[in-house]
């Protein structure tokens, strides 16, 4: 018992202290290697990410809400599909989608189309697809985007149906 106390009081000179020191070095090395790999991957993806940001800016500048409003007919199924299509192409962040969705509603676009637009806007990213393929692989990126697009349609329909039940 006396030796054990001395080992602890010597600041890690005992067997337990040596084991902890070795473990700490291993974690620091792993952390450094992980950070180095992440930094390299980020630098590799940086040109693609800059291109994506610029492309989104171009889409947002040239495709106005007034251009989108006449496209929607008022038929729930068609509007939902078209909303998902436009949301997939004009991908962006959620805050912008709410602003654009509100403007679309003001221009007479159906709630089905706006809901599908918002869902696809946030989950599907055709504009960001090259960056996603580079970062996560072609198969995963294509499968994820395809599933998000297909599922955005029934989710939008269910969301509007539930909203109509609750409100109406």
C-alpha angles and dihedrals in degrees: 000000000000092000091049092055091048091051091054095043093051091071099255102328091129126082093268092052092050091051091051092048092052091048092050092052091050092052092047091050092047090048092050092048092048092049091048092051092046091050092051092049091049091051090049091052097041097091091049092048092050089050091051092051091049092048092050088051091053093050092049091048097048102035109063130190089246090060092053100046099071092051093070116084102193094250105130098219096045094042091050091051093046091046089054091048095051092042090052093051097040096047121174146133125310097250092058091047092058092051093047091044091053091051091048090052089051089053091054100261111151122256089240091060094043093048092049089046093053094046094049092040090061102034107033120057117182090161091052093042096103091054092045091050090050093049103036107018134265099266095049094044094049093044093047094048093045093050092046091051095047093045094046089072100057091037091055092048092048092046093053092043092052091045090052090051093050098042102031 
